[in-house]
Amino acid sequence: MNSHTNVKKNLLIESQYLAPIVYWQTLQQYEQIFIEQYEHFVKASYRNRCYIVTPNGLLLLSVPILHGRNKRRAAKDVMISYEHKWQKNHWDSIATAYRRSPYFEYYEDEFYPFYHTKEKYLLDFYEKQFNWIAEQLQFDLNIKRTEAFEYTPNEDTEDLRSAIHPNPKKDRITKSMTLPTYHQVFEEKIGFFPNVSIIDLLFAEGPNASTVLSNLMDEKE
């Protein structure tokens, strides 16, 4: 648990693919985080997509899933599809976008295996990436997966499932947050893009990324 005095108690939220910066800002505010694994998988959300910054602007990366049209499938049962070489495409895109970032090479050897080993289940893949990112950010988070689906969590738990969404009309969080600014590789050419995948901040700021996020929390208090 972090040391902020305004930490709330419990958070209920879904797992996201290389989640945007706001997601990680939000996690810092809670003592206990429950990752939803019994919800029906929601398409067109951050659950299987993220945005990175390339020389041509934002690029959407999406993890393909098996039986993607089955809306009744629980998140914990969603399996990754390897019919197409998405891992190679994602890795090549990430490497191309961030090779010139100050800290990409610093993290490259540890980040590389995520795209060269195959996990069966989407949540297992995310969990390993999540734990690695949390370690780099030096976030001491108390994380558990849910044990059942709750339509209405208890009063000690804030339900932010689907609150952080790529569609601004559906997003309930981002507008109220102070987003960090930092140097992006292609900023002079294409401008600055806020709230992209956390790896954008991590590769830009390295070990200082946690300080950037913590300073925002301190300013908010």
N, C-alpha and C positions, 0 to 999 in steps of 0.2 A: 504494500500500500504506500502511496506517496505521502508527503508530509503536509500537503495543503490543508488548511483548517476548514475549508468549505466543502470537503469531500462528502458526497452523498453516500447512501448505503449500498444499494444494489442496482445493477443495470442489466436489462434484458435486451439483447441485440443479436442480429444475425452475423454469421461469418461472411467476410468479403474478400475478394481477390485483390491482393496488393492494395489494400484499402486506401481511400483518399486521406489526406492530412487531417481533415475534420474528424474522421473516425478515431484517429489516434489521440487527437486533442480531447475528444469526448471520453475515451476510456480512462483518462487520468483523473476524472472527477469522481470515481466510484471505488468503494472498498472491495466489493464483490461483483464480478462480471459473469453473467450467464450467457453462454452462446447457444442460441436456439438451434436445435437439431431435429425437432419434430414438426416444424412448420412445413406446409406444402411449398415446394420449391417455386420461387417467384422469378419469372424471366424478365429480361430487360432491366435488370437492377445490377448493383455492384456485387451481387452474389457470385457472378462468374465473369465479371468484366472490370477493367480498369482503364485509366487514361494515362499515357506518358507523353512527354514533350519531345518532338522530333524536329529536324530542321524545317519541316513543312507544317509545323503546328501540332495540334493534338492528334494522337493516334489511339484508337480503341483496340485493346487486346481482349479477346474473349476466349474462355476455356470451354471447348465443346463438351457436351454431356450426352450420355446415352439416354434414349427415350425422353428427349427434351420436350416433347409435346405432351407428356404425361404430367398434368398439373397436380395430380393427386399424390405424387411421389414425395415422401418425407425427405428433408434435406440430408439426413444421415444416410439415406439409401441411394443418393444420386451418385452415379458412377461417371467417371471421365471417359470420353471417347478418344481413341487413338487412331481412328480411321484415317485422319489426315495428320500431317506432321506439324501440329500446332506448337509443340514444344520447341522445335527448331525455329519456327517463325517468330515465336515470342522471344526466344533468346537472341536471335539475330537482330530483332527490332530493338530490344533493350540495349544490346551491346552497341549498336549503331547510334542510338540516341544518347547514350551516356559514356561512351568511350573517352570523351574529352572532359568529362566531369572530374573534379579534383580527387574524388575518393572511389571511383568505380573500380580501379585496379586493386585498391585496398580491400574491397569486399568480393571481388570477382571469383576467387577460388572457392569461397564458401557459398556464393549464390549460384554458381554454375550447376551444381548437382540437382537443383530443383527442376531443371529443364533437361536432365539427362538420366533421370530415373523415373519409373512409372508407378504412380500410386493408383490404386483401384478406385478409391472413393474420394470425391471432391473435398469433403470436410477433412479427411486425413492429410491431403495435400496442403490445404490451407493452414491446418494446425501446425504443420512443420515450418511453413514459411512464417506464420504468425510468431511462433516462438523464437525463431531466428531474428526477426525484425525487432521484437520486444527486447531481446538480449542486446542488440546493437544500440537501441535507444536507451538502454539501462532502465527500462520500465519494470518495476516489480509489481506485476499484476496478479491478482487472485482470480484465476479463470477456471470455470467449470462448464461442462455442457449440461443443458437442461435434461431432466429426467422424464418429463412429460410435457405435452402442449397445454398451455394455459391461455385462455382467451383474455382473462382479466387477472393479471398478476396481483399479489398482495400490495398493500399500501407502502411497504418499504422498498418496493421495486419500481424503477422507472422503465416503462416499456418504450424502447426506441427502435423496435423492429420496423424496418422500411422507412425510418425517419431520415436517413441519409441516402439520398437517391440521385442518380445522374440526371433525372428530369427535374429542373428547377421548380416546376409546378407541384411536384410531389415531395420535394425536399422540405423538411420541417426544422432543420438544424442550421444549415450553412449560413443563412443570412444573418443569424444572430451571433455568429462567431467572428472573432478577430483572427484573420488568417495571416500566417507568417510571410514575410517577403525575404528573399535571398537571391543570390545570383544564379540564374539558369543559363546554361551553355549558349543557347541560341536567342537569348533575351534581346540583344541589340538588333537582331535581324527580324524577329517575329513578335517581340513583346513578351511580357511576363504572364504566365498562366498560373493562377492560384488553385489550390485544392486539387491538385492532380495526385497520382499515386505517391504514397509515402516514400517510395524508393527515389523519387525525384529529389526530395529533400535530403534523404540519407546520402545519396551519391554526391550531392552538392556540398553538404556540410560535414559529413563524416561523424565522428564522435560528438561534434558540437550540435548535431541535430536535436538531441534531447534537451540541450540548453535553450535552443530556439523555441521549442514547444513549451518548456517549463516557464520561460520568461513571459510568454503570452498568458499562462495561467496566473502568474504572479500579478500581472497588470490587471487581470480581471477581478482579482480579490479586492 
